[in-house]
Amino acid sequence: MKNKTVVRSMDILNLFIEHAALTFQDIIELSNIPKTSVYRMLLTLEEMGFIEKGDDSKYRLGLLFLTYGNLVSSRLDIRQIAYPIMQDLHKELKEAINLIVKQGDEAIYIEKVDIYQKVRLYTAIGRRSPLYAGACSRVLLSFLQDDEIEGYIENVELKPIALGTIINKEQLLESIQYARTSGYTISHSELENHTSAIAAPIFNFKGEVIAGISIAGIEANYQNENVAIFAEKAMAAANEISEKLGYHR
């Protein structure tokens, strides 16, 4: 005999197969479960991590489901997860913070925080760059599978964009190997003269690199001890975002 409470809880969870987000009233109407029962079950499901309640008072499947498949991950907007972390990093460092994803053989900037940045940089939401150029782009390339990296390097034509753009394939491979060893990438004048960036990879629950976060600004700020400081901050932010996406080392 099925447990009535368990069945009803599953009925509520199953509503999210067809609906990305639901209000309390939506759940009552769609499930036909009494209001008091819905209230109790939602509290329990939220406490256990099966669902979460957003700032808009709507319920969504919780991050716990990331370990069970692609259903939740396909609905999670990485920008929503990353943005508050990017804001905190920007307030602390006063440097531009970028979030990028891979699209084909290019990187595309999907979020940026630069309120306190006095100098306008190359990076902007929607801007694209080749995977070999710039720390934020190259961090995506550096943490792909070996065969993907080999195929890319074999076929890519390295063209100069700024004074420091890598245009030698051996140098590009060395940069990738350094990133894999250190956990971050660094660039100087690769996309825009006299600017620098330090970036770290973001992984999903499968351990795949799906995005990168970078700290970027005027090249003079990315020298000596600042390199280690910025690298540590970038990697910490990337790790926090990765963990929220269900990634476990």
Secondary structure, 3 states (H helix, E strand, C coil): CCCHHHHHHHHHHHHHHHCCCECHHHHHHHHCCCHHHHHHHHHHHHHHCCEEECCCCCEEECHHHHHHCCCCCCCCCHHHHHHHHHHHHHHHHCCEEEEEEEECCEEEEEEEECCCCCCCCCCCCCCEEECCCCHHHHHHHHCCCHHHHHHHHHHCCCCCCCCCCCCCHHHHHHHHHHHHHHCCEEEECCCCCCEEEEEEEEECCCCCEEEEEEEEEEHHHCCCHHHHHHHHHHHHHHHHHHHHCCCCC
